[in-house]
């Protein structure tokens, strides 16, 4: 399913707006390139969708399985003050990109993929994923009614969990979200050069 659904449109729009402050906060807080911070922010937002989709499928009898995770770990307030949210999540002593069972082993694959793409350290990128994911969950919780969000997430693909590189080219909502958020988080000059 593509982003054309109402929760999908709202999710990406909220994160595009938040990326203006969140991506520089990641870059400054982790001393990494802004482009790498944009990649990590976009990957977290996309992989959260895939992880929730898988979680919902693994618990078919619990129609609220994905929604309960969004409510438990996401804070809509993070979306209103993304730089503060990123700073708070980076300040945690041992943030894990695994996000409990939501991303699990996918986190290590995503970190390795991002490190290959950006040249930044896996440790910094792992922290960037861990700090970005709660913000993504907060945006998802603000994207529509719980029922609409759960229905949308339930129709998404979990394929990027086994191969995060699919985010670059897949036609589904996860890939579209990654590409749009990555582009929005890049420095202005980089976006201009990419569009010419």
Buried (B, 14 or more C-beta within 10 A) or exposed (E): BEBEBBBBBBBBBBBBBBBEBBBBBBBBBBEBBBBBBBBBBBBBBBBBBBBBBBBBEEEEEEBBBBBBBBBEBBBBEBBBBBBBBBBBBBEEEEBBBBBEEBBBEBBBBBBBBBBEBBEBBBEBBBBBBBBBBBBBBBBBBBBBEBEBBBBBBBBBBBBBBEEBEBBEEBEBBBBBBBBBBBBBBBBEEBEEEEEE
